[in-house]
Amino acid sequence: MRKKLISQRCLFDQSIEQLLALVQPERVLKRIDQILMDNPHMTERVHADLTSAAAKTGAHGMSAEQVLRTALVKQLKHYPYRELCERLNDGVSLRWFTRFGSAEIPHFTTVQKAVKAIRSESWHQINELLCDYAHTQKLEDGRHLRADTTVVGADIHYPTDARLLWDGIRVLTRVMKRSALASQLRDIGFADRRRSAKRLAYRITMAKGPKADQLRRKHYRRLIRVANGVFTMASGLYQHPQAGFAEGGRLDWFLTLFATAIDQCERRVLKGEPVPAEEKVVSLFEDHTDIIKRGKSSCPVEFGHKVLFATGKSGLITQYQVLKGNPDDGQFVDELIATHKCQYGKAPHSFSADRRFYSAANEALAYEHGVRKLSMVKPGRRSKVRELFEKERWFKKLQKFRAGIEGIISAMMRGVGLKRCLWKGWQAFKRYVGLSVVSFNLKRIALML
């Protein structure tokens, strides 16, 4: 049964305490340590996740406190899991902060499984506890609210039809080869088409000149023919009565995605048919990835997920939400203000957002909630009354305040690795965003105390 805390100290932990007198931990780590000690309910949330499906017998493993603190160190320091365990093993201050003391540091795969076992809902609850703590410490009064959205990228390469087909051929061939050897099947007609597929994908990418389109279509026809052949072979292996291999579910998953990739390539390239974004597959490995267009000239199309953030005057992330698809920003105004009222007991005195959040209905809803000053620039043509209204000093001041959230989002992308999610899967994506938000808020509170 996994423990919440390790209360019994080891005899050799005294040497760690003596070394700490010589090697002082960072001031931020000391203050974060104090915040975690003042909020034991955070550890309880993590402990509930780690013990929800665990057996009641066996080794104790890492305690919930060690898992939480190790996850924060990883995100704050940008360490990969291998380097994280090496740093924990060599660093006196990190051993003290993560509560390992003189104990042996677990293998990096053990640490990875434990950190990823914390649910996204738990990170939401931990962030709410942090916001309550900041409110009690008078760091955030809840009088002001600003909101914005950004896109957190998924860990994929730029999607092209040729690269998708090459990825599918490569992965299915590898799975088939391993499965056929394990099952000792000789009658499935297996053939390795990876070399020819890679050559065709390269020729499609490098086609140039006045006849480039014709060459691409010619190579695409051959590549689709190879992809259909590999798909047929993989389907035959999956349906073979004597297969009985362990990767059947994984093969079924890739076959489904690969069929969609072949179909969209035929529709787009050979038939010239536009494929809606919701029907497209942009990655065989991160199939949850959304195609998002926000009208930015520097980045016309982004691949990942849109994330909604709301902050107060302190710069703490008081609300966040990972969104599916590319919904309109304006539909979240009512929810943002209602959630803020639940957090602080009253509506914010002022609310500011960019033009994507504007609508006449949203302005009416905000005033109904009790917002006194609302600053959202109206897009498009404006009347003279509206122009005079938006030139008011308080309105322009709130717009300058709103621009501050862009700097906060930029600091999160650079400081806690929020620009690109390196974890695999939709649920892991939400957990990664939650860990990043909690790490950012903890560091910000530590700097303000």
N, C-alpha and C positions, 0 to 999 in steps of 0.2 A: 504494500500500500504506500503510495507516494505521500510524503510529508509536506505540510504547509511551510513549516520553518524547521531549521535544524537548531534546536535549542542547546544540545549538549556540545560543548566545544572540545576540540581535540587538544591534546597536550602540546603538540607542536605549533598550535596557533599562536602561542605566546611569542614565538620567533617572528611571526608576521607583524604582530603589534609593535615589537621592538624595532623592526625595520621601518615601520611607518613613521617612527619618530625621526628617522633620517631622510626617508623618501616621502615627502608630503604629497598626498593626492591633490588633484586639481580642485580649485575652489568650486567649480561647477559640480563636480562629482560629489563633493561634500554636501552641497546644498540639495542636490537631487536625492542623496541618501537620506537626508533629514525629511524631505517631502514624502518619500516612500514610507519612512517610519511613522510619520504623522497620519498616514492614510493606509492602515492595514487592510481595508476592504479591497484594495486593488489586488493584493496577494490572494485574497479569498476568491475573487473572480477567476484568477488564473488557476488556482487549485481546483475549482469546480470543473473547469474544462479538462484538466489533466487527469482527473479521477472519474470522469463520467463513464468511460468505457474500459477502465483499467481493472485488472484482476486484483483481488484482495490479498494475494500471496505473491511471493517473490521478492526481489531486491527493491529497496526504496527508490533508488535512482536519484535524479536531481530533485531538490525541493521546489515548490512553486515559487518561492522567493528567488531562488537561484535562476530559474528559467526566466522570470520577469526581468531581473536585473541584467542577465546575459543578453536578452533580446534588445534592451535599451542600449547597451554598450555597442552591440553590433550595428545598430542603426545610427547612433551618434558618431561612431568612428569610421563608418563605411568599410568594415572588415568583412571579407568573405568568411565562410564558416571555418575553413582550414586555418586561415590566418587568425581568426578570432580565438580559436583554441590555443594556438601558439602564443598569442599575446597574453591570454589568461594564464598560461603555464609559466611565462617568464616575468609577468608584471606583478609587483607586490601590491600596488594600489588597486589594480583591477581584481586581484584575488580578494582584497578586502571589500571592494564595492560589491562584487557578485556573491560574496559570502561563501566562497569555496575554501578560504583559509589555506591550510596546508594540505587539503585533500587532493586526490588525483583528479585532473581535469578529464571529463568524459571525451569519448571520440567525437569528432565533428559531426558525424551522421546522427549520433544520439542527440546532440545539441540542436541540430536542424529539425529533427522530428518533434522535439519538445517545443521549440519556438513556434513552429507552424501549427501545432495543436491548439493554440489559443484562438478562439473563434472571433470573427469580426464583431459580433454583438458584444463580446467582452471588452474589446478595445473601445467600443462606443461607451460602455458603462464606465470604464476607467477614465475616459476623457471627460465624462460628465462629473465624475468625482474630482478631477483636477479643476474643472471650472468652478465647482462649489468651493473648493479649497481657496482658489484665487479670490472668490467673492468674500469669503470669511476673512481673508488676509487684506481686504480692501485694495486688491490689485486691479479688480474689474468691477465696476458698479452697474453695468448693464444699461447705461443711459443711451449709448450709441450703438448702432448696428450697421454694418456694411457687408455686402455680399458680392461674390463674383464666381465665375466658373473657369476651370482650366481643363486641359486634357493630360492625363497621365498615360504615357506610351506603354504599349505592350512589348514584350521582348521578342520581336519578330523582325525579319528583314523586309525591305520594301517589296510588297507583293506584286509580282507579275505572273501572267498565265504560264509562261515557260518555266519559271522557277517553281511554281506550285506543282506542275506536272512532274518536274524533275525531283522535287521533294517526295512526292507520292511514290514514284517509281523506286527511288532509293530506299525509302523506309519499308515499303512492302516487300521488296526483294530481300532486304536484310532479315525481316521477320520470317519470310518463307524459307530462307536458307537455314536459319537457326531451327525452325520448327521441323523442317524436313529431316535434318540431321538427327534431331532428338527423337523423332518418331520412326526413323529408318524407313521412310517411304520412298520407293523407287519408281512408282508408276504414275506420278502426278505431272510428268512432262515439264519439269522446272527448267527455265532458261534465264540467265542473267542478262538483262538488257540495260544495265546501268551505264555502260560505256557509251553506247550509241545514244542514249537519252541525254547524257551530259554533253555530248558533242553537238547534238541538235539544239539544246538550250543555249549553248554558247554561240552558235551560228545565228540564232534568232536575236540574241542580244547585240551582236556585233554587225548585223546587217546594215549597210550604209549605201548611199548613192541614190540615183533616180529610180532604180528598180528595187529599192529596199522593201517596199510593201509586198511586192510580188514574191520576193525571196522569203520573207517572213511567213506568208501564207503557205508557201510550199513546204517550208520546214515545220510549220505548225501541223500540217496534215500528217506528215511523217511522225511527228512527236505524239500526236493524238492516237495514231495507229499503234505505236509502241505502248502508250499508256493503256489502251484498251486491251492489248495482249497481256500486259502484266496484271491488269485487273481481273481478266478471265482466269489466269493461273492462280492468283490469290483466292479467288472465289472457289475454284476447284479444290484447293487445299483446305479451305475453311469448311466445305461441305463433305470432305472425305470422311467415310465412316470410321476409318482407323486412325484418324489424326490424333485426337486426344491430347493435344499439346496445351501447355499452360497459358499461352498467349492468345487464346481464342477470342477473348473479349477485346483485347487490344487490336487484333487484326480486324475484327468486325467494325470497330470504331473507325479505323483508318480507311477501310473499304467504303464506308458510308460517306466520309468526307471526300475521298478521292473521286467517287462517282459524281459528287456535286462539282468538284473542280474540273473534271473532264467536260461535264455538261455546260458549265458557264464559259469554258474556253471555246467550245464549238459554237455557242450562241454569239459570243462577242466577236471572235476573230473570223470564223468561217461564214457565219450568217449575217454579221453586222448588226445584230440585235442588241439593244441596250438592256443590261441586266440591273434590276433594282438593287440598291445597296443592301437591303435586308435579306436578299436571296444570295448574296455573294459569300464566298469563303476566301478570306485573306491569308489564312495560315492553317496548316494541318495540325500544328502543335498547340496553338492558342486560338482555337476556333471561336472563342467568345469575343474576340476582338471586334470592335465597332469601327466603321468608317465614318469619320466626323469631318464635316466641312463647316468652318466658322467664318469664311470670307476673309481670311488673312492672306495678304499678298506674299508674305515671307514663307508661309506654310499653308498652301491651299487645302491639302488633305492630311489629316492626322489619323493614326491608327492606335487605338487604345480605348480608354473610357473617359467620359466627361465626369468631373468631380466638382460638386458644389461646396463652396466654403463660405462661412460667415464669421466675422471677427468683431470685437469691440474696440474700444479705444486703447486697451492694453496691447493689442496685437495677438492675443490668444485666439486659437481656433475654437470658438464656442460651439459651432455646428459644422458638420461635414456629411456628405452623402455621395456615394459612388452610384452613378446613374447608368442605366442601360440604354443604348441607342443615343440619339441626339435630340433630346426633348427641348422644348422652348424654355428659356430661362424664366420667362414671366410667370409660368405656372407655379413657381415655388415661393412667390412673395408671401402668400397667405400662410403657408406652412412655416416659413422662416420666422415670421412674427409670432405665430401661435406657439411655436417651440420656445422662442425667447421669453414669452410670458410665463410658460411653465418653469423655465429655469430661474427667472429673477422675480416672478410674482407680478410683473407689470410689463406693459408694452414699452419698447424703447422710445426715448424722447425724440430721437432722430433716426431716420433710416435712409441710407444712400446706396445706390446701385447704378450700373451703367444703362445705356439705352436699350439693351436686350431685355431688361426686366420691365420696361415701361408698358403700361396700358392704362386707359382711363378706369377700367374696372379695378386694376391693382391699386391705383391711387385712392379710389373710394374705399377699398377693403382696408388699406393701411390706416386711413383716418378713422374708420369704424373701430379698428383694434385699439386706437388711442394714441397713434403716432402723431406728434405735433408738427414736426418738420420733416418733410419728405422731399428728397432730392433725386429725381430720376429724369434725365434729359429725354425729351420727346424726339424720336427719330422722324425724319421727313420734314414736310412743310409745317411751319408753326405760325400761328396768328401773332399779331402784334402784342396782344395781351400776354400770350405765352412767352414771347421773347422777353418782354419786360419782367415777367415772373422769374425766368431763368437767369436774368441779370442781377437779381437781388444779391446783396452781399452774403447773406447767410446761405443761399443756395449754392453760390460758387465756392464758399468755404467748405460746405459739405461735399462738394464734388472733389475738392482737393483732398479731403479726408478719405473719400472713397478710393482715390488713386493709390493710397497707402497699402491697400490690400494686395495690389499687384506686386509691390515690393516684398510683402510677406510671403506670397506664393512663390516668388523667385527665390527667396531665402530658403523655403522648404525644399525646392527642387535642388538647390546647391548644397544645403546643409544636411538634409536627412535622406537624400537619394530618391526624391519623389518624381523626378523627371521621367524615369523609366522603371517599371515594375519587373523585377527579375524572377519573381515566383511564378510557378506554373499553375494555371487553372483560374476559373472565375472566383471561387471562394478564396483562394490564396491571394488573388488580386485585392479583394476587399480587406483581407487581413493585413496585407502589406501597407495599404493606405492608412489603416487604423493605427498600426505600429508607428508609422512615420509621423502622424498627427500627434500621438501621445508623446513621442520623443521630442518633437519640436516644442510642444507646450511645456513639458518638464524643464527643458533647457531655458525657455523664456522665463518661466516662473523663478527658476534658480538665479537668473541674472537680475531679476527685479527685486528679489528679497534683500 
